[in-house]
């Protein structure tokens, strides 16, 4: 699964899995990992306590599956998440 992945890909998958608005389907589209593979991936690549917290956080969350999301959710991230901060 992750044997041939770059560190930047591993980091991005972990980041996507922690994001509230990123559905498992988005991770599968980009990295070809289905939900159960993402769970295995997270178990392997984050600390045991962090994995436990992540699983509790994901349990029952409607935004982790595209089919359960509200039609009002049009993007996979917060509108200000990727905006560059200006230096004044």
Buried (B, 14 or more C-beta within 10 A) or exposed (E): EBEEBEEEEBEBBBEBBBBEBBBBBBBBEEBEBEBEBBBBBBEEBBEEEEBEEBEEEBEEEEBBEBEEBEEEEEEBEEEEEEEEEEEE
